[in-house]
Amino acid sequence: MIRCIVIDDEQLVRELLEDNIRQIPYLQLVKSCRNAMEAMEALQSGEVDLMFLDIQMPGLSGLQFLQPLQNPPLTIL
């Protein structure tokens, strides 16, 4: 099972990704996040193998969020 999170400020995009993840039997949605701060909490749990990350988000962009992570999960931008 691949544990994943979705990080996107747009609700419609999050819902679409969540639906697609649910259709793939070997993916498990751990959390859906509206911003980088919510995502940081999910990553601190250590239960994330893959993240779907939006590049353009208000405040902290996806790339700014990803850059300081020491052991980031696999990431799809």
N, C-alpha and C positions, 0 to 999 in steps of 0.2 A: 504494500500500500504506500503510495506517495502522498505525503501530507503537504497541502499547499494553502497559500493565502492569496487573496486578491487585494490589491492596493490601488484604488482609483477614487478620485473626488467626484466622479459622475455616477449617480445612482443607476442609471440605465445600463451603463457599461458594466458596473459591478453585477447587476442582476443577470445580464447576458453571460458573463463569465461564470457566475455561480451555476447557472443552468447547464452550461456546457460541461463544467466539472462534474456535476451530478450524473451526467450521462456516460461518463467514463468510469467503468467499474474499479479500476486500480487507483483512482484519485480520490482523496478524502479532503474536503474543504474544512480547514481548521478555523479560519476566520476571514471575514470580509471587512476590509478597513477603508475608511473614508480619507485618511491622511497618514502621513509618516509616523506621527506620534502613536496612533493606534497600532500601526504595524510593528513598531519597536516593542510594544508589550508582547505581541504574539511571537516575535523572534526571540525574546528573552526566555520564553518557555522552553526553547530548544526543540520544539516539536514540528519544525517546518523544513521540508525537503525542497520545495519549489515555491517561488513567488511570481505572480503575474503583477508587474509593476508599471504604473503609468509614469511617463516621463514628465509631463507638464501638469504639475499640481500647484495650487497656491501655497505660499509660504516656503516649503521645502520641496524642491523638485525630486523626481525619482532618482536622478543621477546623483544629486547632492545627498540623498538618503543612502544610496548604495555605496558611495565612495568610502566612508569611514568604517564600514562593516568589516571586521577581521576575517570572519568565516561565513560569508553570505551563502544562503542556499542557492541552488540553481535559479536563475532569473530569466524571465521572459519579459522583455520591454514592449 
